[in-house]
Structure formats: C-alpha cells, structure tokens
Amino acid sequence: MSIPSMPRRIAAAAVVAAAAISAHAGMSIDIRLPENPSELETRAAQALAKYAVHAKNVSFASVSRSGRKNSSCALPKDYTIYFKRSTTAPKLAPGSGNAQSCEPIEFRLSESGAEITYPSQYSAGTAAGEFLRRCLGVDVLAPLPLGAAAGEPDLRPGRSIIFRPSHVGRFLGLYQKSAADYALLNAEQPQYFGPNHNMLNIIDAEVADKHPEWLAMRGDRRGTYKDSPQMQVDFLNPQLSEFVAKKAEEAFAENSEAAVFSISAADSSLFDNSPASRKLVRKPTYYGYADYGNPIWKFTNAVAQKTAQKFPDRFVLNLAYMHSENPPDFPVEPNAALYLALDAGGNFSQSMRDEGEKLMRKWSESGAGLFGLYEYNYGGNYFIPRDITRHCARAIKAFHNLGARIYACETFPNWAYDAHKIWIISRLLKDASLDPEELESEFFSKYYAGSAKDAREFFRIAQRAWDRRSGPVNWLQLYRRDSQAEIFSESDLEAMQNALARAEDAADSDIVRARVGELSLMFGVTKALVRSYFREKSLWELDAKNLEPKKILDEIDALRISKISKKVALNAYERNTKFPKADLSIWRIWDHSDYSNVLIEDMLNSGRASADDIERARKICPEDVFDAFPKLAKSKNILKNSGFENGLDGWIIYKSEASQEKLSAVGGEGISSGNALEISSINGAGISQRAPALPGASYALELSIRATLRPGNLCYARMLFCDKSGRILDSKYLSAPAANFGDYKKMRVVAKAPENSAKIVVSFFCLGLHPTASVFVDDFKLMEGS
C-alpha cells in the first residue's frame, strides 16, 4: 500500500488536520514494512518504533508486515508509516560520477500517515532516523534509555521532503551490539565497508598451506602464519592476484547488492623483502614507515582489472594505511575504492594536519573511483575524555570538498565522553555543509538543556588539554597507554570537577540529571586512573638508599590506596552506567609501572630498616618476591655480554626493516662511558636472551636505562617462564613512565620460577618512539639465586 502523492499546500483544512494529529494524546503509530523485508529493514523499523514513543504525544508504536495492520493499533486516528524500497534509484558505479544522486530518500506525509522511500535496504536506517528527527521531532543523541530528545513534531499533511546524504558510505565503528539501533538511525550505511585486513581471510591457513609461495619472502625463505598470524602476502605474485579476483567474483555473484570486495593487507610490517618488492619500496612515510604503496596498489589494480571484466559496476576496496598511505607512482583503477587512514586526533599538530591534507589531495587525484576517510575516533582504550571532535569534523569536510564520498571509523565509544563526537560526525556524513560549531551547540542544548553551558565547559577544558601538547607526534600516540594521564594537570581535574558540579546544580529534569550523572560517573574513573598513574610515577623519583624507610613505605601505601580507589571507580562505572559499557578492562590489568618492589629491596639492602619497617614491607610485598630478596643478595649473573662490550653478540634481535629504527651497540654512552644499547622504534624493537630455569629458584632481571620518555612512549622489561614445550607459565613486566631519566635509572623485576619451569626468557622492548628519540640500555643482567 502507498500514499497518493499530495501537492504542497498551506490550506486551512491541512493545518487543522495536522493540529489534530499533533494534539491527539497518546497517538499510536503503526509502521508497515515492505513486501519481503530484509533483516536491515526490519531492524530499522523496530528502531524507529523504539524511539518514536519518545516523541511528544506518541504513546505507542509497533511494526507490522505490509498489508497487515497491527491489532493493537486499530484506532481510527492512528498514524501509519509505510517503508517503501525504491526500484528506480540510480546505482553508484565506477566512473558514473553519480555519488551525489544515488541515495535519494523521500518522505511524503498525509493526514493519516507517511511514506518513507529509500533506494536500498542499506539506507532504511538512515531514512528512519531522518524521519524521526525531521517529522517526529526526536533526536537520537545517544543510545536509550538516555539518548532520545523530543522536540516539536512536524507532521503537516502534504509535506514532502527529499534529501541525499553527502556520503554514500557511512560506517561509525561502534562495535557494541546494544548500540546497533543508534548506529542505524544515525545514518550508518555499511554497503561500502568491507572487513579490514581481509587478505588474512582470503588467504587463510588452508590456502597458505597449499600455496606457500603466495606469502611474503622473509629473508631467505617464505614467511608462514606460524611465524606470525599477520604475515603479509607476496603482492607481486600474478597467480595470487588471479585467485583473489576470482574470490571477488564469487562474492559479487553470491550477493547482488554487494558493492565492494575488501582486499586490504594484514596489519603488520612483515612485507615481502625480495629484490623485486624492495625495488618498488620508496622513502619512508611522514611517520617513518617504509612505503610499500607501489606493490600494494599494483596488486590492487591487477585484481580490479580482472574483476571489472565480469562486474564493471562493483568496487575492489583497499586501505591507504601506514605503509601504503601514499598513492602509487601510477594511476589507480577507476573501480578501486579506498579509505585513507588518518589519525585526526593528532591534528593539534600543524605538521600532522598539513600532512593529512596533502594526502587527501593526492588521493583525490589518484584515479580511484571512490574514496574517503578512515578515522580512529576511539573512546575505548582511553580513560580520559578524548574530545577530538573538531579535528575529525575538519578532516571530514576537507576531504568531502575534494570528492570523498565514503567514510569509516573505529570508535568503540565511551558514551559519557563520546556521544556528541559520534552525533556530530553522523550529521556531517549526511550533510557535509553543516557547521560543526553549530552542531556542537545544538547537541549540548538538546542533550544537557539547562546544564549545557557547564557541560560544554567540561569538554572545552579536555579539548585544551589534548591540544596543548608539543613535540613530535606519533600515530595514535596515547592509545592504550596509561601515560595519557600526563595531559591533565591537577588544576585541569579541579576545573572539570567544578564545571560538573555546576552542571549537576543546573540540571532541570530527571533525564538531564541522569546524563550529567553519567559524565560524573566516568569522570570518577578518569580522576582515579590519572591520580594512580602519578602516584606510581612518583615512586620512580624516590631514592630508597638515602630516604627514611618510613617515608618510602608511606609512599608505597599511598599508591596502594590509589589502586583501591581506581578499582572502586571502575566497579562503580560498570555497575551503574545506563549506557552500553565501554571496555575498560585493560585498565584493570595494566599494572606494569609499579616500582614498589624495587624500592623495598633497595631499602632492605641499605641496612637502615627497623624490624617494624621490615615487617611492614613483608605485608606489602608479594610473599614469593619478599622471600627472594635475601636469596638474590648472593646471586650470579647468567647472561652473556650484559654490557654490550661485544656489540650484540649473544642477543636475539627484534627489529623491523619496514620502519625507521635504531638497534645497535654504541660506544661512549654506557654507565661508565663504555658501550650501551641504543634503541628507538615506532613499531616495536628489542632484544632478549634465554637461559635454563630451575623450578623454585629466584630470579631478578635488572637493567638500567637513560632516556627522555614522552607520553605514549612504551619501554618495558619482561621476564617469561616457560616449560619444556615452550608454553608460558608466568610473566612479569616493568614499564617505565613518561619521565626524563637523564642519569641511568635501574629497572628490576623479581620472580620465583614456577613449578615445571625449564626456560626463562628476558627481554627489553621499546615502541612508540619518534625516529629522533633514543633509549640507551646498559648493565642488562639476569641474577639467579637458589
């Protein structure tokens, strides 16, 4: 059933009819699906029903199949909304240039209902969300139960609306099942999104076993998935491109609505290093990665050319990502689609912003038939309010102006902190001409109402903290790093707390109080983790040999209390949040920078601790570690070449040739001006040695470092105990905080070998360091005490 087309009119009868509909208290809405609805259409209709009941004067909404009215909506004044899939909408195809017109969405309203027309099942959610906002007056600002904001509905009969989203592909990357309705209604259109790093699925272990020659050369042999589950393929192998093209053809034949087939590379630097591939590698990228764009896009073109022979109206999709972020030295095929991966969160750096805009211009001229941004808008894996909304919005608008028509991101949201970021981005994907500042004002006004001014001030403090950083900027510099705490000062936290207190006082309804409460709940986690980090860091600054034992133990106790506060805050968030929970599990298990045991051992060895101090230390320290201290006092070093006097002889080296890295023994940099290890790495580089382990014996891994570590740098010592088969039985870590270690600083990890231990592996790794930064390591020992 469809509604007859009605001309626009401002007639008295229509106005009266519209008023009657709006004034009808407890209006029921019946949402009718089309014939043979898809799962996406059904989900879109159900999501519309869930949010529609939050509209003014609507008390009930339900979904029924076409031609069958829901029995619970039988009143004569019910309002019926019909979903209608268009059969005449144009289809986006390589070289067609019709990206602006291929997704027309239309609403037509009458006295008794409305018709929503959309071009494909993938657009049904966008259409439903826009109908909510434009006609029922409901903004989907966050997931239910707190996310709906009701304004004035506009159901004037005769009203007709046609709009075309600015981006035809829109993927919000929430990855939260309970936020699926929100994503659908906020314009997610996944038709032009394919699985990331999909070559691992195409060339799986079974295929690789049959064709080992399709994996990358690593030195003098082919790599395997046993070497690494992220092993790259040999992009120059012609049989490989033939095989992948056939896989694309099979996928397109199976699904007539599939628009893209992803052939994106594995997420690693384990590229083919044969002479043929190395010949195509260009100078390092802006971030210091080896530029493998030529072999990757040569492979992409080969697959695209073959696929176009049978499916000229489909796209082969790849990522312009890290090692392939630059366009190749040749044109890209018109049936190639791509996402340019950018860390817009780093755009507080003018240099990084300029580099991103340069890449956008290059890709807009590459020949690719469809292109857009892939952003990293994470809320998850951060415990701070990472408000990078303005940077993301600027990048979306800039690339759209250059012709970008698809967009994808990874968000994993923390809703208390990220709701406005996601909503503003979704609005720009529908209409790139909108002003981000005005959208931000609109969001805070609707979501926080009387508390808007103070809630916005809370986030502006967070924005200023994020943007005031200086120095070299790396890709996702603070991702999963506890040193993200460094960007906030205690005065920042105090100002944010004051803004929250004012927002709580200004809240003028239960729903606003609940929304501000969510902000306060998550900010409790932020404060606890920031303060715990600085407590942990402060221990590294103590001198146990010259400080009173009581002062040392008091400081360690203060850290223990801060850890309890952290656990309490995390528990409170997970117990009380009404939103889909952010995954904060890493901050429960991340405890690798605790210097307590080192201080206690030094205190005991100083001979200045009283019997009460020793007993207090015993209660603080793990029993096996405390018992190990006297055994290690008369221990011996069982490693070779601990001072690097013989270069790196005896050491196992971990280093990638696919990024700018340093890993060598250098003279004059050691503790006594002898040799030291110099190490610097973006991707991760390090050294290790192995030795036999005796079950029940005590071991101490000890080394000294000299470095200026910035927030986001990660340098850690690791001790692994393994059984005869190589299975890891236990692991211990110590990670250095962001600090200036101008003089060599000792790192020491103590542990007792578990039962069945046969081997111990000790290592030191660095990653996230800018190519201009170095860490020096000396006196790397493994002490064994029985």
C-alpha positions, 0 to 999 in steps of 0.5 A, spaced: 500 500 500 502 507 498 500 514 499 497 518 493 502 523 492 499 530 495 501 537 492 504 542 497 499 546 500 498 551 506 490 550 506 486 551 512 483 544 512 491 541 512 493 545 518 487 543 522 488 536 520 495 536 522 493 540 529 489 534 530 494 529 529 499 533 533 494 534 539 491 527 539 494 524 546 497 518 546 497 517 538 499 510 536 503 509 530 503 503 526 509 502 521 508 497 515 514 494 512 515 492 505 513 486 501 519 481 503 523 485 508 530 484 509 533 483 516 536 491 515 529 493 514 526 490 519 531 492 524 530 499 522 523 499 523 523 496 530 528 502 531 524 507 529 518 504 533 523 504 539 524 511 539 518 514 536 514 513 543 519 518 545 516 523 541 511 528 544 504 525 544 506 518 541 504 513 546 505 507 542 508 504 536 509 497 533 511 494 526 507 490 522 508 486 515 505 490 509 498 489 508 497 487 515 495 492 520 497 491 527 491 489 532 493 493 537 493 499 533 486 499 530 484 506 532 481 510 527 486 516 528 492 512 528 498 514 524 501 509 519 508 509 516 509 505 510 517 503 508 517 503 501 524 500 497 525 504 491 526 500 484 528 506 480 534 509 484 540 510 480 546 505 482 553 508 484 558 505 479 565 506 477 566 512 473 558 514 473 560 520 477 553 519 480 555 519 488 551 525 489 544 522 486 544 515 488 541 515 495 535 519 494 530 518 500 523 521 500 518 522 505 511 524 503 506 525 509 498 525 509 493 526 514 493 519 516 500 517 515 507 517 511 511 514 506 518 513 507 522 511 500 529 509 500 533 506 494 536 500 498 535 496 504 542 499 506 539 506 507 532 504 511 536 506 517 538 512 515 531 514 512 528 512 519 532 516 523 531 522 518 524 521 519 524 521 526 528 527 527 525 531 521 517 529 522 517 526 529 521 531 532 526 526 536 533 526 536 537 520 537 543 523 541 545 517 544 543 510 545 536 509 550 534 509 555 538 516 555 539 518 548 532 520 545 530 528 545 523 530 543 522 536 540 516 539 536 513 534 531 512 536 524 507 532 521 503 537 516 499 533 511 502 534 504 509 535 506 514 532 502 521 532 503 527 529 499 534 529 501 541 525 499 546 524 504 553 527 502 556 520 503 554 514 500 558 510 505 557 511 512 560 506 517 561 509 525 565 503 528 561 502 534 562 495 535 557 494 541 551 490 539 546 494 544 548 500 540 546 497 533 539 501 533 543 508 534 548 506 529 542 505 524 538 511 525 544 515 525 545 514 518 550 508 518 550 505 511 555 499 511 554 497 503 561 500 502 565 497 508 568 491 507 572 487 513 579 490 514 585 486 513 581 481 509 587 478 505 588 474 512 581 471 510 582 470 503 588 467 504 587 463 510 591 457 513 588 452 508 590 456 502 597 458 505 598 451 506 597 449 499 600 455 496 606 457 500 609 461 495 603 466 495 606 469 502 611 474 503 619 472 502 622 473 509 629 473 508 631 467 505 625 463 505 617 464 505 614 467 511 608 462 514 602 464 519 606 460 524 611 465 524 606 470 525 598 470 524 599 477 520 604 475 515 603 479 509 602 476 502 607 476 496 603 482 492 607 481 486 605 474 485 600 474 478 597 467 480 595 470 487 592 476 484 588 471 479 585 467 485 583 473 489 579 476 483 576 470 482 574 470 490 571 477 488 567 474 483 564 469 487 562 474 492 559 479 487 555 473 484 553 470 491 550 477 493 547 482 488 547 488 492 554 487 494 558 493 492 565 492 494 570 486 495 575 488 501 582 486 499 586 490 504 593 487 507 594 484 514 596 489 519 603 488 520 610 490 517 612 483 515 612 485 507 615 481 502 623 483 502 625 480 495 629 484 490 623 485 486 618 488 492 624 492 495 625 495 488 618 498 488 619 500 496 620 508 496 622 513 502 619 512 508 612 515 510 611 522 514 611 517 520 617 513 518 614 507 515 617 504 509 612 505 503 610 499 500 604 503 496 607 501 489 606 493 490 600 494 494 596 498 489 599 494 483 596 488 486 590 492 487 589 494 480 591 487 477 585 484 481 580 490 479 582 489 472 580 482 472 574 483 476 571 489 472 571 484 466 565 480 469 562 486 474 564 493 471 559 496 476 562 493 483 568 496 487 575 492 489 576 496 496 583 497 499 586 501 505 591 507 504 594 505 511 601 506 514 605 503 509 601 504 503 598 511 505 601 514 499 598 513 492 602 509 487 607 512 482 601 510 477 594 511 476 589 507 480 583 503 477 577 507 476 573 501 480 578 501 486 575 504 492 579 506 498 579 509 505 585 513 507 587 512 514 588 518 518 589 519 525 585 526 526 586 526 533 593 528 532 591 534 528 593 539 534 599 538 530 600 543 524 605 538 521 600 532 522 594 536 519 598 539 513 600 532 512 593 529 512 591 534 507 596 533 502 594 526 502 587 527 501 589 531 495 593 526 492 588 521 493 583 525 490 587 525 484 589 518 484 584 515 479 580 511 484 573 511 483 571 512 490 574 514 496 574 517 503 576 517 510 578 512 515 578 515 522 580 512 529 575 516 533 576 511 539 573 512 546 575 505 548 582 504 550 582 511 553 580 513 560 580 520 559 575 524 555 578 524 548 574 530 545 577 530 538 571 532 535 573 538 531 579 535 528 575 529 525 569 534 523 575 538 519 578 532 516 571 530 514 569 536 510 576 537 507 576 531 504 568 531 502 570 538 498 575 534 494 570 528 492 570 523 498 564 520 498 565 514 503 567 514 510 569 509 516 571 509 523 573 505 529 570 508 535 568 503 540 565 509 544 565 511 551 558 514 551 559 519 557 565 522 553 563 520 546 556 521 544 556 528 541 563 526 537 559 520 534 552 525 533 556 530 530 560 526 525 553 522 523 550 529 521 556 531 517 556 524 513 549 526 511 550 533 510 557 535 509 555 543 509 553 543 516 557 547 521 560 543 526 560 549 531 553 549 530 552 542 531 556 542 537 551 547 540 545 544 538 547 537 541 549 540 548 542 544 548 538 538 546 542 533 550 544 537 557 538 543 556 539 547 562 546 544 564 549 545 557 553 551 558 557 547 564 557 541 560 560 544 554 565 547 559 567 540 561 569 538 554 572 545 552 577 544 558 579 536 555 579 539 548 585 544 551 588 539 554 589 534 548 591 540 544 596 543 548 601 538 547 608 539 543 613 535 540 613 530 535 607 526 534 606 519 533 600 515 530 595 514 535 600 516 540 596 515 547 592 509 545 592 504 550 597 507 554 596 509 561 601 515 560 595 519 557 594 521 564 600 526 563 595 531 559 591 533 565 594 537 570 591 537 577 588 544 576 585 541 569 581 535 574 579 541 579 576 545 573 572 539 570 570 537 577 567 544 578 564 545 571 560 538 573 558 540 579 555 546 576 552 542 571 549 537 576 546 544 580 543 546 573 540 540 571 532 541 570 529 534 569 530 527 571 533 525 564 538 531 564 540 529 571 541 522 569 546 524 563 550 529 567 550 523 572 553 519 567 559 524 565 560 524 573 560 517 573 566 516 568 569 522 570 570 518 577 574 513 573 578 518 569 580 522 576 582 515 579 586 512 573 590 519 572 591 520 580 594 512 580 598 513 574 602 519 578 602 516 584 606 510 581 610 515 577 612 518 583 615 512 586 620 512 580 623 519 583 624 516 590 631 514 592 630 508 597 638 508 599 638 515 602 630 516 604 627 514 611 624 507 610 618 510 613 617 515 608 618 510 602 613 505 605 608 511 606 609 512 599 608 505 597 601 505 601 599 511 598 599 508 591 596 502 594 590 506 596 590 509 589 589 502 586 583 501 591 580 507 589 581 506 581 578 499 582 572 502 586 571 507 580 571 502 575 566 497 579 562 503 580 562 505 572 560 498 570 555 497 575 551 503 574 552 506 567 545 506 563 549 506 557 552 500 553 559 499 557 565 501 554 571 496 555 575 498 560 578 492 562 585 493 560 585 498 565 584 493 570 590 489 568 595 494 566 599 494 572 606 494 569 609 501 572 609 499 579 616 500 582 614 498 589 618 492 589 624 495 587 624 500 592 623 495 598 629 491 596 633 497 595 631 499 602 632 492 605 639 492 602 641 499 605 641 496 612 637 502 615 630 498 616 627 497 623 624 490 624 617 494 624 619 497 617 621 490 615 615 487 617 611 492 614 614 491 607 613 483 608 605 485 608 606 489 602 610 485 598 608 479 594 610 473 599 614 469 593 618 476 591 619 478 599 622 471 600 627 472 594 630 478 596 635 475 601 636 469 596 638 474 590 643 478 595 648 472 593 646 471 586 650 470 579 649 473 573 647 468 567 647 472 561 652 473 556 655 480 554 650 484 559 654 490 557 654 490 550 662 490 550 661 485 544 656 489 540 650 484 540 653 478 540 649 473 544 642 477 543 636 475 539 634 481 535 627 484 534 627 489 529 623 491 523 626 493 516 619 496 514 620 502 519 625 507 521 629 504 527 635 504 531 638 497 534 645 497 535 651 497 540 654 504 541 660 506 544 661 512 549 654 512 552 654 506 557 654 507 565 661 508 565 662 511 558 663 504 555 658 501 550 650 501 551 644 499 547 641 504 543 634 503 541 628 507 538 622 504 534 615 506 532 613 499 531 616 495 536 624 493 537 628 489 542 632 484 544 632 478 549 636 472 551 634 465 554 637 461 559 635 454 563 630 455 569 630 451 575 623 450 578 623 454 585 629 458 584 629 466 584 630 470 579 631 478 578 632 481 571 635 488 572 637 493 567 638 500 567 636 505 562 637 513 560 632 516 556 627 522 555 620 518 555 614 522 552 607 520 553 605 514 549 612 512 549 612 504 551 619 501 554 618 495 558 622 489 561 619 482 561 621 476 564 617 469 561 617 462 564 616 457 560 616 449 560 619 444 556 614 445 550 615 452 550 608 454 553 608 460 558 607 459 565 608 466 568 610 473 566 612 479 569 613 486 566 616 493 568 614 499 564 617 505 565 613 512 565 613 518 561 619 521 565 626 524 563 631 519 566 637 523 564 642 519 569 641 511 568 635 509 572 635 501 574 629 497 572 628 490 576 623 485 576 623 479 581 620 472 580 620 465 583 620 460 577 614 456 577 613 449 578 615 445 571 619 451 569 625 449 564 626 456 560 626 463 562 626 468 557 628 476 558 627 481 554 627 489 553 622 492 548 621 499 546 615 502 541 612 508 540 618 512 539 619 518 534 625 516 529 629 522 533 628 519 540 633 514 543 633 509 549 640 507 551 640 500 555 646 498 559 648 493 565 642 488 562 643 482 567 639 476 569 641 474 577 639 467 579 639 465 586 637 458 589 
